[in-house]
Amino acid sequence: MPDLLIELFSEEIPARMQGKAAADLQKLVTDGLVEAGLTYSGAAAFATPRRLCLAVEGLLARSPDTREERKGPKVGAPDKAIEGFLRGAGVTRDQLEERETPKGAVYFATIEHKGREAAEIIAEVLEGAIRNFPWPKSMRWGAGSLRWVRPLHSILCILSDEAGAEVVPLNVDGIKSGDTTEGHRFMAPGKITVTGFDDYAAKLKAAHVILDPQERADHIWEDAKNAAFAQGLEIVEDPGLLREVAGLVEWPVVLLGDIAEEFISLPPEVLQTSMKEHQKFFSVKNPKTGRIEKFVTVANRETTDNGATILAGNQKVLAARLADAKFFWENDLRTVKADGFAPWVEKLENVTFHAKLGSQGERVARIAALARELAPLVGADTDLAEQAAKACKGDLSSEMVYEFPELQGLMGRYYAEAAELPAEVGQASEEHYSPLGPSDDVPTAPVSVAVALADKLDTLTGFWAIDEKPTGSKDPYALRRAALGVIRLVLENGVRVSLKVAASTSEMHLFAQRQALEAFQKTAKAEELRQLASGFESGLEKELDEIALRLELSGDAFWAGFAAISEDKDGKNADLLSFFHDRLKVHLREEGIRHDVIDACLAMPGNDDLTLLVKRAEALAGFLKTDDGENLLQGFKRANNILSQAEEKDGVEYSFGADIKFAEDVSEKALFAALDEAQAAIAPAMEGEDFAAAMSAMAALRAPIDAFFEAVQINTDNQVVRRNRLNLLARIRDICLGVADLTRIEG
């Protein structure tokens, strides 16, 4: 069975595209081969800056003959229908076979496909893959119509076995396939003839090209670590940068360079970001001081002076870049030391957050008001929380963050320290964006938690208010991430907050700032509206009156607009809560809690308190893993099914209370006692939110319920006894449903 080797050799492929391009080449070619009847035993794809490579092992030398049977129209059908079937099947009328079926006589065609040589199939499949390659961006060159990410120079395509190698004939826009490749552009130029993948990889390495990107990355990392270690330093890990640099070179040569002393005093994150973004350098830090003192660059060739000229040029360019960073840093420090964050916060009034949600300055005011109200719930000082929220976006106006947006928040901490603001303010500036993903650290400092929650809740309620919600795979404002951030902040800090109240509060601030203006000309009773606002949070009425005054609106007109927007508030908040619940399900499933367990707890009161909700779900999940839990669930379902059927049949609800004086069997009386005992234990446990204790008390019902069903017949002829037993089942149902909605549990 032959092996296939393909190489598409071009000008430099952008590093960010190489990994996906290699995977796309493998998928397009192997899928096409299999579809044409050529199976294989294994395939691997590789990429360097100048080539995509695919090696396929154990390929069939020829596709097998196939026989296909196709059902056609009924015998006696119109000629046009039969002629269309003949064209589609590629047969003549005398080749049709009549067969009897349950629906009458029908024509059948037997279509035989002769197998084809592998080379013929490969040529078709590879040309189709090249012409339809899914590059994110592509170009044309010369007079041809072919599009490729960069000009394509050559196609290597050979089939090899024990007898030798043969070129698969192929011509794409004048580019003919062959059995040659090229080595390193500078260190080994010229054509190289190959006979198979092993020969290809070995000759490339001899020509200073490492084919495997992972091998290049490992080589870079090991050499960089050793160079830094030799000077008592260490490399700052950056897997993303390592992957990118491995895609920039075919023969990596690691060089360790110096950073001028005048720049070492810059914050290490500034040095690291500047070198990474502009120069693709790795940062080298002193583990004793934490300072970035050197850098590692990766050249694409060996030189006679061991890289001295390359380093000198890189250090010169780096000095210019870092001089800019130093200029931004010093200017920003002068601003905050002289005037604090006030000038920056004032500039945010002229920065649009969203056309329908106002400026960043208005958003900061909303976040500050909400953070103040959330502060007591997370154990934070209210004044500090408000102060931190007002400063948290200030660094967006700084020169450094304008140049390096990825440093937002972090620079806020540095500038807060320079402005001698409380440590909690600086910490909140850095942490309030977190968590940004499922693996990101969650803030735990109370002030940071308050500001982070306020920031994310304002984002969610704002975009919900203007009906900009995620749809399908589209989430342009990262609202799913914001919701997950709220969930993790609440759960990992044990915050007890009603999301309904928090969302309503956040929305009220938004209404106060923006939405009232859209409908203030409508009329309404101002006093009734003020009472409406006072039901949401203390102090809001006064705040809104003050805003109306600043906007130069009459009280009645302002409150009329406020009411117009408030009409649909409950519906939007319910929808937002449902969105939170959906994200919570995803989060808890990853934590190992079944979806039906989550649904059983979502159906209970207080489902907008996520900490309470998860506490209940964890207790229920643990309970259902025990034998008592599983058996009690079956007992509950049996009781609920019998009761539901009886209620439907009788047209009444059995919830009037069972009386022990009508009990006839010992097991029946024992169940009365067990239910009384369980109810006495469950009620205080639920009130104290001790769900584990409630589940334990519920587990004690397993044996009495099992014994009851074994000993008695519910639907007895004695109607008094029957009703009493059905009411007893209602007690089982009510007690169990008071802990969780077990009807939603599967099994």
C-alpha atoms as one frame of an Amber mdcrd trajectory, in Angstrom:
protein
   0.000   0.000   0.000   1.601   3.293  -1.074   2.200   6.407   0.997   1.291
   9.893  -0.198   3.373  13.032   0.366   2.081  16.510  -0.486   3.859  19.842
  -0.026   2.476  23.236  -1.056   5.450  25.611  -1.166   4.811  29.372  -1.116
   5.930  32.725   0.151   5.682  33.219   3.936   2.370  32.151   5.489   1.289
  34.342   8.447   2.060  32.501  11.682  -1.488  32.833  13.017  -2.865  30.959
   9.971  -0.446  28.046   9.829  -1.990  25.674  12.376  -5.504  25.883  10.951
  -4.214  25.722   7.388  -2.383  22.447   8.085  -5.537  20.997   9.662  -7.666
  22.231   6.734  -5.316  20.626   4.205  -5.511  17.299   6.026  -9.299  17.401
   6.248  -9.916  18.477   2.656  -7.605  15.861   1.173  -8.389  12.897   3.427
 -12.141  13.503   3.276 -11.945  13.701  -0.501  -9.900  10.497  -0.734 -12.269
   8.551   1.494 -15.298   9.836  -0.380 -13.716   8.564  -3.613 -13.083   5.151
  -2.073  -9.419   5.492  -1.030  -9.003   4.586   2.630  -5.757   5.024   4.557
  -4.165   4.005   7.857  -2.889   7.355   9.110  -2.274  10.999   8.219  -0.310
  13.930   9.650  -0.061  17.584   8.592   2.755  20.070   9.234   3.446  23.743
   8.564   6.447  26.034   8.363   6.428  29.685   7.284   6.956  28.622   3.639
   5.141  25.306   3.281   2.145  23.158   4.147   2.815  19.429   4.223   0.548
  16.371   4.392   1.760  12.781   4.800  -0.762   9.961   4.305   0.238   6.374
   5.123  -1.231   3.070   3.966  -3.291   4.424   1.091  -5.135   2.042  -1.228
  -3.453   1.812  -4.619  -6.814   1.767  -6.348 -10.396   2.471  -5.327 -12.593
  -0.657  -5.223 -15.274  -1.478  -7.773 -18.717  -0.609  -6.418 -22.244  -1.628
  -7.259 -25.182   0.657  -6.460 -28.875  -0.151  -6.735 -31.214   2.769  -7.304
 -35.024   2.715  -7.105 -36.839   4.515  -9.911 -40.393   5.451 -10.926 -43.316
   3.055 -11.190 -43.747   0.949 -14.309 -46.071   2.859 -16.592 -44.963   6.271
 -15.288 -44.784   9.163 -17.776 -41.875   8.969 -20.226 -40.379  12.241 -18.950
 -40.108  10.844 -15.415 -38.413   7.680 -16.690 -36.038   9.643 -18.948 -35.019
  11.863 -16.029 -34.277   8.794 -13.908 -32.204   7.264 -16.741 -30.113  10.441
 -17.047 -29.529  10.602 -13.306 -28.535   6.949 -13.068 -26.469   6.991 -16.250
 -28.143   3.873 -17.708 -30.263   3.027 -20.745 -33.862   1.836 -20.721 -32.957
  -1.755 -21.594 -30.766  -1.884 -18.458 -33.727  -1.258 -16.129 -35.190  -4.117
 -14.113 -38.863  -4.397 -13.177 -39.645  -5.584  -9.641 -42.860  -6.076  -7.742
 -43.189  -4.045  -4.533 -46.063  -3.538  -2.078 -46.885  -0.411  -4.100 -46.802
  -2.149  -7.473 -44.188  -2.721 -10.174 -41.210  -0.374  -9.990 -38.109   0.163
 -12.131 -34.698  -0.471 -10.550 -31.298   0.431 -11.991 -28.045  -1.288 -11.061
 -25.115   1.109 -11.424 -21.598  -0.284 -11.483 -18.631   1.983 -10.785 -15.225
   0.745 -11.840 -12.400   1.511  -9.434  -9.794   4.133 -10.346  -6.078   4.448
  -9.817  -5.033   6.350  -6.692  -3.003   8.904  -8.671  -6.033   9.915 -10.721
  -8.158  10.420  -7.602  -5.396  12.254  -5.718  -4.914  14.714  -8.579  -8.620
  15.587  -8.606  -8.891  15.871  -4.842  -5.728  17.949  -4.394  -6.621  20.391
  -7.189 -10.060  20.862  -5.631  -8.489  21.429  -2.200  -6.049  24.019  -3.563
  -8.684  25.917  -5.529 -11.187  25.941  -2.669  -8.825  26.358   0.274 -10.499
  28.294   3.141  -7.864  30.953   3.804  -9.183  33.831   5.975  -7.480  36.147
   3.486  -6.044  35.293   0.090  -4.526  36.992  -2.954  -4.034  36.582  -6.690
  -0.746  37.142  -8.493   0.379  37.139 -12.084  -2.191  36.435 -14.792  -3.781
  33.369 -13.232  -7.054  33.033 -11.353  -5.696  30.965  -8.446  -6.004  32.507
  -4.998  -3.615  31.606  -2.160  -2.550  33.285   1.054   0.783  34.227  -0.574
   2.077  33.345  -4.066   2.259  29.566  -4.473   5.542  28.473  -6.064   5.504
  24.693  -6.275   3.525  21.533  -5.578   5.238  18.368  -4.404   2.968  15.316
  -4.776   4.380  11.788  -4.823   3.179   8.253  -4.159   5.861   5.944  -2.776
   6.106   2.226  -1.967   8.781  -0.486  -1.901   9.250  -0.158  -5.643  10.060
   3.559  -5.462   8.315   6.891  -5.851   6.232   8.357  -8.650   4.972  11.886
  -9.186   1.204  12.334  -9.224   0.591  14.406 -12.391  -1.119  17.690 -11.554
  -1.232  21.175 -13.070  -2.874  24.067 -11.220  -2.732  27.400 -13.066   0.572
  26.455 -14.665   2.110  25.114 -11.452   3.059  21.498 -12.229   3.539  18.914
  -9.519   6.950  17.362  -8.975   9.169  15.566  -6.468  11.284  18.514  -5.330
  11.201  20.949  -2.433  13.485  23.705  -1.173  15.482  24.104   2.004  16.149
  27.224   4.072  15.835  30.454   2.089  19.323  31.695   3.079  21.218  28.768
   4.562  20.385  26.073   1.965  18.759  27.543  -1.158  18.076  25.323  -4.143
  16.008  22.307  -5.139  15.959  19.051  -3.152  14.594  15.811  -4.628  12.748
  13.500  -2.205  11.383   9.955  -2.394   9.021   9.800   0.612   8.142  11.446
   3.905  11.094  10.149   5.954  13.512  11.180   3.212  11.718  14.540   2.926
  11.891  15.342   6.658  15.533  14.270   6.943  16.681  16.256   3.917  14.798
  19.346   5.110  16.484  19.180   8.493  19.847  18.829   6.765  18.861  21.924
   4.763  18.123  23.859   7.985  14.343  23.448   8.044  12.582  21.879  11.048
   9.277  20.662   9.644   7.312  20.025  12.861   6.099  23.278  14.530   6.043
  21.605  17.948   9.664  20.576  17.535  10.560  24.164  16.643   8.683  25.461
  19.699  10.393  22.956  22.003  13.784  23.899  20.567  13.115  27.609  21.143
  11.892  27.090  24.695  14.742  24.843  25.802  17.438  27.075  24.340  15.829
  30.201  25.821  15.538  28.622  29.273  19.153  27.492  29.204  20.433  30.910
  28.073  18.505  32.673  30.848  19.458  30.114  33.496  23.146  30.563  32.697
  22.811  34.185  33.902  20.627  33.442  36.935  17.472  34.623  35.183  14.258
  33.000  33.967  11.996  33.289  30.926   8.482  34.676  31.412   6.209  31.940
  30.067   3.988  32.923  27.157   2.583  29.903  25.253   0.798  32.094  22.704
   3.958  34.011  21.832   5.905  30.751  21.654   3.450  29.317  19.108   3.599
  32.518  17.069   7.387  32.725  17.020   7.631  29.032  16.084   5.547  29.964
  13.047   7.925  32.781  12.057  11.100  30.708  11.672  12.145  27.476   9.964
  15.517  27.202  11.710  15.209  28.909  15.133  18.307  30.475  16.660  17.821
  31.880  20.185  19.611  35.121  21.080  19.699  36.763  24.531  19.813  40.573
  24.516  20.082  43.420  27.044  17.562  46.101  27.985  19.053  49.543  28.598
  19.244  50.475  32.273  17.058  53.555  31.778  14.072  51.364  30.891  14.357
  48.664  33.553  12.476  50.852  36.057   9.324  50.684  33.905   6.602  48.379
  35.218   7.476  44.827  34.139   4.108  44.411  32.430   4.823  47.472  30.276
   8.173  46.065  29.182   6.696  42.653  28.539   3.746  43.993  26.518   5.854
  46.384  24.444   8.416  43.721  23.566   5.767  41.105  22.791   3.447  43.271
  20.699   6.041  45.199  18.716   9.066  42.897  18.516   7.848  39.366  19.349
  10.485  39.190  22.108  10.309  36.969  25.177  10.813  38.737  28.501  13.583
  37.578  30.828  13.157  38.468  34.491  15.291  38.459  37.589  13.530  36.053
  39.988  14.948  37.936  42.989  13.609  41.365  42.050  10.812  40.520  39.602
  12.245  43.066  37.162  12.461  42.454  33.418  16.186  42.824  32.679  16.800
  41.073  29.357  14.958  39.753  26.339  15.120  36.754  24.027  14.680  37.121
  20.287  14.608  34.240  17.821  16.483  34.604  14.555  15.757  32.493  11.474
  19.409  31.751  10.634  22.849  31.172  12.007  25.466  33.868  11.397  29.252
  33.999  11.501  29.188  36.556  14.350  26.805  34.371  16.427  23.960  36.844
  16.078  25.807  39.952  17.316  24.659  42.097  14.392  21.076  40.859  14.694
  21.053  41.626  18.439  22.491  45.085  17.932  19.768  45.947  15.437  17.022
  44.549  17.654  18.298  46.405  20.701  18.323  49.671  18.747  14.721  49.226
  17.611  13.684  48.119  21.097  15.220  51.216  22.670  13.067  53.431  20.452
   9.921  51.480  21.389  10.699  51.582  25.096  11.498  55.291  24.915   7.898
  55.808  23.782   6.623  53.647  26.641   8.737  55.581  29.123   7.373  58.859
  27.773   3.767  57.647  28.226   4.536  56.373  31.731   6.137  59.580  32.914
   3.396  61.762  31.442   0.707  59.667  33.101   2.518  59.791  36.444   2.733
  63.600  36.282  -1.014  63.762  35.675  -2.094  61.506  38.552   0.393  62.964
  41.028  -0.801  66.477  40.281  -4.556  66.002  39.852  -5.366  62.382  40.655
  -7.826  60.548  38.417 -10.209  63.508  38.032  -8.973  64.708  34.589  -9.135
  61.175  33.192 -12.597  60.470  34.578 -13.808  63.773  33.139 -12.528  62.761
  29.685 -14.686  59.641  29.816 -17.747  61.850  29.391 -16.641  62.302  25.769
 -16.057  58.591  25.125 -19.132  56.762  23.822 -19.769  53.390  25.429 -22.788
  52.654  23.209 -25.050  54.971  21.265 -28.090  53.865  23.282 -26.306  53.542
  26.633 -24.422  56.801  26.803 -20.806  57.640  27.502 -18.197  55.813  29.550
 -18.536  58.621  32.062 -22.253  57.945  32.490 -21.529  54.245  32.770 -18.949
  54.864  35.501 -21.552  56.846  37.452 -23.973  53.908  37.215 -21.312  51.422
  38.280 -20.364  53.608  41.245 -23.981  53.895  42.423 -24.537  50.143  42.084
 -21.214  49.247  43.726 -22.192  51.341  46.737 -25.415  49.363  47.115 -23.717
  45.994  46.610 -20.911  46.770  49.052 -22.741  45.717  52.250 -23.672  42.399
  50.626 -20.016  41.505  49.996 -18.579  42.955  53.192 -17.037  46.022  51.569
 -16.915  49.594  52.825 -19.554  51.560  50.900 -17.454  54.707  50.468 -14.420
  52.734  49.313 -16.516  50.726  46.859 -17.954  53.913  45.366 -14.516  55.556
  45.207 -13.006  52.480  43.526 -15.836  52.298  40.997 -15.422  55.958  40.049
 -11.691  55.379  39.453 -11.847  51.906  37.870 -12.110  53.109  34.261  -9.908
  56.164  34.675  -6.830  54.578  33.127  -8.730  54.262  29.828  -7.874  57.948
  29.351  -4.175  57.430  30.059  -1.547  57.569  27.322  -0.180  54.153  28.254
  -3.524  52.354  27.930  -4.260  54.232  24.720  -1.065  52.693  23.305  -1.497
  49.279  24.984  -5.226  48.628  25.599  -4.449  45.180  27.017  -2.894  46.909
  30.063  -6.204  48.491  31.151  -6.926  47.811  34.781  -3.339  46.872  35.570
  -2.138  50.408  34.844  -5.046  51.658  36.937  -3.469  49.928  39.920  -0.066
  51.517  39.280  -1.601  54.959  38.815  -3.797  54.596  41.913  -0.666  53.864
  43.938   1.051  56.908  42.430  -1.973  59.052  43.287  -1.809  57.694  46.867
  -5.350  56.334  46.690  -6.329  53.567  49.112  -4.847  50.177  48.219  -8.354
  48.772  47.756  -9.007  51.285  44.955  -5.936  50.252  43.000  -6.673  46.583
  43.533 -10.243  47.019  42.298  -9.011  48.893  39.210  -6.909  45.884  38.272
  -9.344  43.131  39.265 -12.776  44.444  38.305 -12.551  43.052  34.758 -12.060
  39.543  36.162 -12.958  36.815  35.695 -12.578  36.977  31.930 -12.993  33.250
  31.359 -13.743  29.928  33.051 -10.115  29.472  34.138  -9.404  33.085  35.130
  -8.875  33.912  38.801 -11.864  35.379  40.644 -11.382  38.503  42.797 -11.867
  37.900  46.520 -11.163  41.339  48.028 -14.570  42.785  49.043 -14.165  46.134
  47.246 -12.969  44.394  44.076 -15.919  42.006  44.219 -18.400  44.867  44.603
 -16.972  46.808  41.652 -16.620  43.713  39.455 -20.231  42.727  40.092 -21.470
  46.255  39.455 -19.494  46.478  36.212 -20.872  43.203  34.834 -24.435  43.760
  36.017 -24.485  47.199  34.409 -23.293  45.665  31.138 -25.934  42.935  31.213
 -28.898  45.054  32.265 -27.906  47.807  29.850 -27.759  45.610  26.788 -30.885
  43.772  27.887 -32.697  47.098  28.172 -31.859  48.009  24.573 -32.594  44.463
  23.364 -29.036  43.646  22.300 -28.977  40.041  23.510 -26.800  37.126  22.375
 -28.305  35.128  19.522 -27.054  31.669  18.578 -23.286  31.806  18.217 -23.242
  35.614  18.059 -22.344  37.506  21.215 -20.627  40.739  20.117 -20.709  42.319
  23.567 -19.462  39.196  25.418 -22.630  39.012  27.532 -22.273  35.273  28.115
 -18.832  35.913  29.552 -20.215  38.704  31.737 -22.973  36.423  33.068 -20.470
  33.667  33.829 -18.336  36.293  35.570 -21.244  37.279  37.810 -21.953  33.614
  38.570 -18.349  32.866  39.538 -18.023  36.062  41.597 -21.175  35.200  43.524
 -20.457  31.494  44.038 -16.745  31.608  44.784 -17.200  34.439  47.279 -20.398
  33.048  48.824 -22.271  36.287  48.054 -25.953  36.307  49.020 -27.680  38.606
  46.589 -30.989  38.527  44.759 -30.187  38.898  41.079 -33.699  40.197  40.472
 -33.160  43.027  42.930 -29.615  43.700  41.712 -30.727  43.781  38.072 -33.670
  46.026  38.896 -31.404  48.377  40.828 -28.919  48.528  37.964 -31.718  49.128
  35.490 -33.119  51.934  37.600 -29.806  53.780  37.380 -29.846  53.346  33.633
 -33.416  54.644  33.403 -32.503  57.611  35.532 -29.652  58.570  33.233 -30.834
  57.785  29.772 -34.190  56.309  29.016 -36.403  58.887  30.656 -35.281  61.374
  28.030 -36.881  59.311  25.246 -40.419  59.579  26.563 -40.485  62.440  29.033
 -43.122  64.267  27.040 -45.729  61.680  28.025 -47.991  62.467  30.939 -48.357
  60.511  34.175 -48.895  61.051  37.851 -45.592  61.991  39.392 -46.478  60.878
  42.904 -47.403  57.344  41.834 -44.134  57.055  39.944 -42.114  58.192  42.931
 -43.774  55.487  44.993 -42.883  52.970  42.272 -39.219  53.941  42.487 -39.131
  53.821  46.275 -40.098  50.162  46.088 -36.840  49.303  44.368 -34.216  50.849
  46.578 -33.979  53.424  49.266 -32.721  56.760  48.096 -33.538  56.236  44.432
 -36.434  58.699  44.501 -34.151  61.451  45.737 -31.433  60.531  43.265 -33.823
  60.626  40.322 -35.245  63.955  41.396 -31.712  65.355  41.483 -31.006  63.996
  37.996 -34.208  65.503  36.668 -33.095  68.835  38.112 -29.683  68.590  36.421
 -31.366  67.725  33.120 -33.630  70.742  33.520 -36.732  68.566  33.204 -39.877
  69.151  35.172 -40.521  66.514  37.797 -43.730  65.298  36.157 -42.161  65.030
  32.702 -39.117  63.166  33.984 -41.132  60.680  35.998 -43.476  60.148  33.075
 -40.572  59.045  30.923 -39.297  56.876  33.730 -42.661  55.121  33.907 -42.829
  54.521  30.162 -39.577  52.589  30.283 -40.461  50.825  33.538 -43.575  49.202
  32.090 -41.655  46.252  30.611 -39.035  46.056  33.356 -40.289  42.858  35.000
 -40.398  40.989  31.685 -36.848  41.986  30.791 -35.519  41.085  34.235 -37.210
  37.680  34.084 -35.600  37.118  30.720 -32.206  38.145  32.107 -32.630  35.811
  35.087 -33.381  32.978  32.664 -30.144  33.862  30.841 -28.240  33.623  34.124
 -29.845  30.244  34.790 -28.776  28.943  31.379 -25.161  29.972  32.007 -25.349
  28.492  35.506 -26.450  25.147  34.049 -23.407  25.111  31.796 -21.139  26.039
  34.704 -22.571  23.405  37.057 -22.526  20.676  34.422 -18.791  21.284  34.138
 -18.667  20.869  37.924 -20.357  17.462  37.583 -23.948  18.345  38.586 -26.607
  16.813  36.349 -28.919  19.074  34.341 -32.079  17.535  35.838 -30.794  18.182
  39.361 -30.247  21.822  38.422 -33.754  22.036  36.938 -35.222  20.551  40.131
 -33.602  23.345  42.153 -34.368  26.126  39.658 -38.062  25.374  40.129 -37.841
  26.292  43.829 -38.329  29.716  45.439 -35.243  31.906  45.761 -33.772  30.802
  42.456 -32.340  34.276  41.885 -30.006  33.724  44.865 -27.300  31.727  43.103
 -25.428  30.786  46.272 -28.597  29.358  47.790 -29.478  27.649  44.518 -26.115
  25.921  44.155 -26.070  24.919  47.811 -29.407  23.179  47.280 -28.233  21.569
  44.005 -25.042  20.200  45.578 -26.992  18.703  48.480 -29.553  17.149  46.128
 -26.873  15.767  43.806 -25.106  14.157  46.759 -28.372  12.762  48.114 -29.347
  11.167  44.799 -26.009   9.342  44.622 -26.923   7.348  47.750 -29.101   4.214
  47.813 -31.588   5.952  50.099 -31.808   8.895  47.706 -32.346   6.763  44.618
 -34.936   4.545  46.297 -36.774   7.483  47.856 -36.925   9.107  44.415 -38.630
   6.002  43.047 -41.024   5.998  45.996 -41.849   9.663  45.414 -42.437   9.090
  41.706 -44.728   6.142  42.458 -46.691   8.187  44.991 -46.879  11.179  42.643
 -48.006   9.069  39.671 -50.773   7.331  41.643 -51.894  10.648  43.100 -51.864
  12.477  39.760 -53.893   9.758  38.078 -56.431   9.722  40.919 -56.755  13.518
  40.896 -57.306  13.514  37.130 -59.862  10.715  37.386 -61.730  12.126  40.396
 -61.476  15.772  39.365 -60.300  16.853  42.817 -57.040  17.742  44.496 -56.064
  15.517  47.409 -54.476  18.026  49.731 -56.888  18.152  52.694 -54.704  16.217
  55.132 -54.775  12.541  56.029 -56.142  11.334  59.374 -54.366   8.534  61.237
 -57.672   7.274  62.690 -58.517   5.861  59.241 -55.235   3.960  59.017 -55.771
   0.195  58.906 -52.292  -1.280  58.484 -49.279  -1.054  60.783 -47.138   0.203
  57.890 -49.724   2.908  57.249 -49.526   4.122  60.843 -45.741   3.930  60.736
 -45.739   6.149  57.643 -47.884   8.736  59.461 -45.316   8.844  62.272 -42.370
   8.985  59.861 -43.921  11.866  57.918 -44.572  13.804  61.138 -40.985  13.246
  62.241 -39.526  14.166  58.819 -41.657  17.293  58.547 -40.546  18.413  62.010
 -36.910  18.006  60.988 -37.149  19.322  57.433 -38.976  22.590  58.182 -36.274
  24.120  60.451 -33.519  22.702  58.252 -34.977  24.433  55.190 -35.441  27.666
  57.085 -31.819  27.473  58.175 -30.784  26.574  54.603 -29.266  23.326  55.862
 -30.156  21.328  52.777 -27.958  18.390  53.717 -29.931  17.974  56.969 -33.208
  18.291  55.058 -32.111  15.613  52.595 -31.026  13.375  55.470 -34.436  13.737
  57.122 -36.093  13.009  53.798 -33.933   9.892  53.385 -35.471   8.494  56.581
 -38.759   8.216  54.681 -37.400   5.563  52.343 -38.108   2.511  54.494 -41.607
   3.583  55.701 -42.668   4.452  52.129 -41.356   1.121  50.776 -43.150  -0.786
  53.541 -46.371   1.158  52.938 -46.466   0.330  49.233 -45.657  -3.313  49.966
 -48.450  -3.739  52.513 -51.432  -1.673  51.360 -53.562  -1.130  48.286 -54.178
   2.543  47.631 -57.289   2.245  45.473 -59.263   0.086  47.869 -63.038  -0.346
  47.610 -63.506   1.547  50.879 -63.723   5.121  49.602 -62.976   6.698  52.986
 -59.791   4.662  53.349 -58.907   5.335  49.689 -59.246   9.115  50.089 -57.250
   9.004  53.299 -54.444   7.074  51.636 -54.419   9.456  48.675 -54.170  12.364
  51.104 -51.298  10.517  52.747 -49.581  10.310  49.361 -50.177  14.067  49.027
 -48.212  14.542  52.252 -45.320  12.566  50.759 -45.487  14.716  47.645 -45.664
  18.007  49.551 -42.797  17.147  51.892 -40.518  16.050  49.049 -41.451  18.972
  46.801 -40.701  21.345  49.661 -37.040  20.348  49.377 -36.719  20.205  45.581
 -38.951  19.631  42.578 -38.297  15.890  42.273 -40.719  15.647  39.339 -37.926
  17.072  37.186 -35.440  14.351  38.133 -34.969  11.721  35.445 -35.084   7.987
  36.142
